[in-house]
Amino acid sequence: MLKEIKKENIIYPCKRGGPDNVVETTLLLNDYDWIDHHIETDFKTEDLGEISVKFNFDGGKNSRMIVKSPKDKLIYVYTYPSDIFMKYLNRSQQRARNLLL
């Protein structure tokens, strides 16, 4: 089982660059033939090394979080209710709209 990732253990700046104390993410929304939404990020932690995290929503009741840990050469897959994904997706979209105003 993957150890808990604590915010204070993240090493900044993160792999994708950007300002200090920000973990940058990539959001992909595909709604053509089938819903396929992804949120991805990469970062380093003091105790776990580099971590890659991908959240996936395909329109079903459950979504997936896939965590890759190259240090351990392991991939962890967690399933959780899709309403959690949609809650944070909506919050992320609202923040983006506020930046554009």
N, C-alpha and C positions, 0 to 999 in steps of 0.2 A: 504494500500500500504506500502511496505517495505521502510524504510528510506534508503537513500544513504549510502553505506558502504565506509568510507574513510580510505585510507591506514594508516594514522596517528592515527586512533582509534583502530588498531589491537594490541592486547596484545601478546607479545612474551615471551618466546618461545611458539609456537602453540601446540595444542593438540597432534599432531603426532610426536612431538619432533623435532630434527634437530637444526641447528644453529639459533642464534638470527636473527631477521629481515628477516626470510624466511618463507613463507607459503608453506608447502610441499603439493604436490598433488599426487594422484594415477591416473594412466592412464591405461585404459583397452581397448584393441583393439580386437574386435571379427569380423572376416571376413569369417566365415565358410559358413553358409547357407544364412546369411543376415548380412549386415553391422550393427554393434552395438558398437559404440565408446562412452566411458564415461570418463570424467575427474571429479574427486571428491576431495574435500578438506573440512577441518573443522578448525575453528578458533574462537577465542573469541574477542569481541570488547567491548570497554568501555561502550557504550550506549545501544547496542543490546544484549549483553551476548554472549552465544555460538551460532554459525551459522554453518550450514552444507550446502554446495553448490555442486550441481551436474550438469554438462553440458552433454547433450545427443545428439548424432548425429546418425541417422538411415539411411542415404543415401538419404533422401528426400530434398526438397527445404528449409524446415525450421527445426531448431533445438530447443531444449528446455533447459532452465536453471531452476532448481528446488532448491529453497532455503527453508530450514527448520529452524524455529526459535523456539526451545523448550521453551524459556522464554514466548513467546506469544502463544505457542501451535498452531502455524499456519504454513501452507505450501504455498509458493508462486510459481507459475509456469509462466514463461515468454517464449514467442516464439520469435525467431529472425532468420534472414537469415543464412542458413548453411555455406555460404562462409566465414562468420566471424569465425565460429568454425574451419573450415579447415585452415584458415590463422594462427590462434594461435596454432593449432595442428602441422602444418608444422614448425612453429618457435620453438615450444617445442622440436620437434624431431631433429631439427638442433642443438639446444643447447646440447642435449644428445650426438649427434655424436661428437661434439667438445670436450666434456669431455672425450670421449673414445680415442681420437687421442693423 
